[in-house]
Amino acid sequence: MSNTLYIVNGSDYPRHIGDLLLAYPEYQEGSELPDEWEVVNKVAPPDADDEFYYVEGTPELTASGWVQTWVKLSVSNIEIRPRDDRGS
């Protein structure tokens, strides 16, 4: 089964093949998508480091279609705890 990401009506995201099949049980993978459904082109996240990490953002509509985006977040002191504070 496909691991393609979809967006519906430009805002309902993320959606997967199972969501598409629930909405359109007759849909066959590889056939034309229903009008309101579009593929989101996957983009690998940038590498995280000691100061920043990345979470998936809202897809962006470009001239070539929808593209997956990544949001850079700063690692806070709360997230960097000594191992003993985590109970491990």
C-alpha positions as CSV (number, residue, x, y, z in Angstrom):
1,M,0.0,0.0,0.0
2,S,1.1,3.5,-0.8
3,N,2.8,5.9,1.6
4,T,1.8,8.9,-0.5
5,L,0.6,12.0,1.4
6,Y,-2.5,13.9,0.3
7,I,-4.2,17.2,1.0
8,V,-7.9,17.7,0.6
9,N,-9.4,21.1,-0.4
10,G,-6.0,22.7,0.3
11,S,-6.3,22.4,4.0
12,D,-7.2,18.9,5.3
13,Y,-3.8,17.4,5.9
14,P,-2.3,14.9,6.3
15,R,-4.4,12.3,4.5
16,H,-3.3,8.9,3.4
17,I,-4.5,6.2,1.0
18,G,-6.8,4.7,3.7
19,D,-8.5,8.1,4.1
20,L,-9.0,8.3,0.3
21,L,-10.5,4.7,0.2
22,L,-12.8,5.5,3.1
23,A,-14.2,8.6,1.2
24,Y,-14.1,6.8,-2.2
25,P,-14.3,3.0,-1.8
26,E,-14.3,2.6,-5.5
27,Y,-11.0,4.4,-5.9
28,Q,-8.2,2.3,-7.5
29,E,-4.6,3.3,-6.6
30,G,-3.0,4.9,-9.6
31,S,-6.2,6.2,-11.1
32,E,-7.1,9.9,-11.3
33,L,-7.7,11.5,-7.9
34,P,-11.0,13.0,-7.0
35,D,-11.1,16.8,-7.7
36,E,-10.6,18.0,-4.1
37,W,-7.7,15.5,-3.4
38,E,-4.1,16.4,-4.3
39,V,-0.7,14.7,-3.8
40,V,1.8,16.4,-1.4
41,N,5.4,15.9,-2.6
42,K,7.5,14.6,0.2
43,V,10.7,16.5,1.2
44,A,13.2,14.9,3.6
45,P,13.6,16.9,6.8
46,P,16.8,18.8,7.4
47,D,19.2,17.2,9.9
48,A,18.7,18.2,13.5
49,D,21.5,19.2,15.8
50,D,22.1,20.1,19.4
51,E,20.3,23.4,19.0
52,F,17.5,22.8,16.6
53,Y,15.1,20.1,15.5
54,Y,12.4,20.0,12.8
55,V,8.7,19.2,12.8
56,E,6.4,18.9,9.9
57,G,4.7,22.2,8.9
58,T,1.8,23.0,6.7
59,P,2.3,22.0,3.0
60,E,3.0,24.8,0.6
61,L,1.4,25.2,-2.8
62,T,4.1,25.9,-5.4
63,A,4.1,26.1,-9.2
64,S,4.8,22.4,-9.3
65,G,2.1,21.4,-6.7
66,W,1.9,20.9,-3.0
67,V,5.2,20.4,-1.1
68,Q,5.8,19.1,2.4
69,T,7.5,21.7,4.6
70,W,9.5,21.6,7.8
71,V,9.6,24.0,10.7
72,K,12.8,24.7,12.6
73,L,12.4,24.7,16.3
74,S,14.9,25.6,19.0
75,V,15.7,22.9,21.6
76,S,14.7,24.3,25.0
77,N,16.3,23.7,28.4
78,I,13.2,21.8,29.4
79,E,13.8,19.3,26.5
80,I,17.5,18.9,27.5
81,R,17.3,17.2,30.9
82,P,20.0,15.2,32.6
83,R,19.4,11.5,32.2
84,D,18.6,11.0,35.9
85,D,15.6,13.4,35.6
86,R,14.0,11.2,33.0
87,G,14.0,8.2,35.2
88,S,16.3,6.2,33.0
